[in-house]
Amino acid sequence: MRLETLKLFQKSSDALAKSKDLASEAKKLVTEAIAGDDYDTAEEALKIEKGAAKRGGDAEALTKSGKLQTWLEAAKRTYVDVPKAEARLATSPGDPQANQMVGIYTCLVKGRWELGLPQLAKATDLKLRFLAKLDLSSSKSPQEIFDLANQYWDLAEQKPNLEEQGLKLRAAFWYAQAAKELPDGLDRIKARKRLAEIIDTYGKDETEKATGRNDIAAIAGAR
């Protein structure tokens, strides 16, 4: 209903004058639709958001929505077989392929690592399984935290864009912690440098969301 209301408003005589309001409401719907795995609605709402941003001359919003569209298309493709995998896990919770499929979607696409890590720890991909188990370990030294971040980064470099983003944002989570806990030296400098690269690539908001920190830019910029 909200989507249809936005479509109607988009065609109204007030659409140009209230382009910012239209874009804002469409953006909210995009966010809610993604949270509910409703990618068809998310794509339709994003079209409205992009149209409103274009009419309002908001170049920054257009750039962001273009990147989001690419992400949405990839996320939608990844999600296609997830419901079937979840159904398999309901009867066979140890199924490695189903665990990997659901774990990748939950962690790398949705960023819900606490929920998805136990599934990745049962994945068929040995590297993902190994990293998930390391991630889940309760006691890690600053050096082990830094090494885990590096391994996430290295694996990300071998993956397509959607998975690369998810893995590098997880690396950011651990790089931020390493940068706070490591003693002064090359490793600490490297952690901050890579954290800064991740912020530059995916944006401050996404990196803050992934790390759960609002001081992420200060950590990356500290010397």
N, C-alpha and C positions, 0 to 999 in steps of 0.2 A: 504494500500500500504506500509506504514511504517513497519507494522508487517511482511508482506511478505519479505520485504528487510532485516529485522533483522533475519528472519528464514534462508534466503539464506546465509547471512554473517556468521551465526552460523555454517554452514556446510563448510565454506571455509577454506583454508589453513592458513589464517591470524587470524582465530578466537582465537587461543590460545595466540598468541603474543599480540593481541589487546583485550584481555578479559575485561580489565577495561573500555575501550571505549564502547564495546558491552554492558556491564552491565549498564553503565551510560545512553546510549541511550534507552535501554529497560526500565530502571527505569523512565525516562522521559515519555515514552509512557504509562506506568502503571499509573502514576499520572494523565495524561491527560484523559485516558480512564475512570478512577474513577470519575473524575470531570464531565464527560459526561454520567455517569451511564452506561457505556459500559463494563460490567463486564466480558463478554466473551473475549474481547480483552485484558482487564487487566490481566486476568488469563494466557492467552497465552504469553503475554509480560513478566509476572513474571516468567514463566518457563524458558524463555530465560535468564532473569536476574540471576536466581538461577544457571543455568548451567554455565554461564560465571563466576560467583563468585566462583563456585566450581572448575572450571578449573584454575582460578587465585589464588586459595588458600586463598580466603578472608573469613575467618571464621565469622567475625563480620557481613559482608553483608549477609552471609547465614542465620545467626540467625535472622536478621531483616526480611529477605524475607520470612522465615518460619512463623514468627508471622503475617506478612502481608497476607500470603496465608490463614491463619485461619480467619483473619478479612474479607478478600475478600469473602470467601465462605459464611460467615454469612450475610454480607451485600447484597450479591446477592440474598440470600433467602428472606431477608427482602424487597428487592426492587420488587419482583415478582408482587405483587398486588398493588403497588403504582400507576402505570399509570391508573388503573381502578378507584382507589380512587380519583385521581386528576380529572378524568372525571366526577365523581359524584359531586365533589365540584364545578365544573363549572356550574352545574344546581341547586345544593342544597348546598350552602356554609355553612349552619349550621349543616350538617350531622355529628353527633358526631363520629361515627366509622371511616368515611373517614377522618375527621380532625385528629383523633388520629393516624391513619395509616401514613398519610402524615407527621404529626408533628413529630412522632417518627423517621421516616426516615430522615427528614430534620435536626432535632436537634441532635438526638443521634447518627445517622450514619454519616451524612455529616458535622455535627458541625456548621450548619448555623442557630444559635439560634435566631438571630434577625428576620429572615424570618419565622422560624417555631414556635416560641413561641405563636403567636396568634392562631395557629391551636391547639397546645397542650392545650391552655386555653379553648377549646371547646371539649376536649376529653371525652370519656366515663369513663376512669380511673380517679376517683375522686382525687387521690393523685397527679397524673400528672397535672390535671387541676388546683388544688390548688397551686402547686409549680410554674406553669407557670404564674399564675396571680400574685403571689408574685414577681416573677422574673421581670415581666413587670411593676410593680409599680415604679414610678419615684423617690420617696423619701424613702430612707432606711437609718436607723442609722447604725453605725458600728456593734452594737449588732445584729440588724436584718439581716445584711449581713452575719454575722457569723452563725446565726441560719439557714438561708437559705442554706448556704453551708453544714451545718450538715445534713439538711433534704435531700439534694441531695445525700450526702454520704450514709445515712441510707437506702434510697430507692435503691441505686445502689447495696447494699449488698444483696438485695432480687431478683436481676435480672440476666438473663443469661449474658454471657461474653460481647457480643456486646453492649447491653444496659448498662451494668455495666460500661464499658469503657466510653461511651458517658456521662453518669450521673456523673461519677467521674471527668471527664475533665471539666464539667460544675461546679462541686464543686470547682475545682481548680481555676476557674475564680473568684469565690466569696471568696475563702480562701485567695487568693493573695491580694484582696482588703481589706479584713478584717485584714490581718496581717499588712497592711500599716496604717490602721485607728484605730484599737483597742489600748487602753492604755496597758502598760505593765501589764502582769498578766497571769493566767492560760489559758484563752481563746486565747490569742495571741500566746502562746506557742503551744497550740493544733492546731491552724490554720497553723502554720509553719510546725509542725510535719506531719500533714496530706498532706500538699502540697509536702513535701519531699517524702512521700510514693507514691504519684501519679507520681512524676517525676521518682522515682525508678522503678515503674511498667510500665509506658507507654513511658518513655523517655523524655529527655529535649525538643527535637524538637516538639513532639506532644503536650506537655504541654504549650510550648511557643505559638504554633499555636492556641491552645484552649483559652488561656488567653489574647493573643495579647500583651504579655509582653516579652521583652528580658532580663529582670532582675529577672526572676522567680527563678533561682537557688540561687541568692543572697538573695531574700526574704525568701526562705525556709531555707537557712542556717544561717540567721541572728539570733543572740541571744541577 
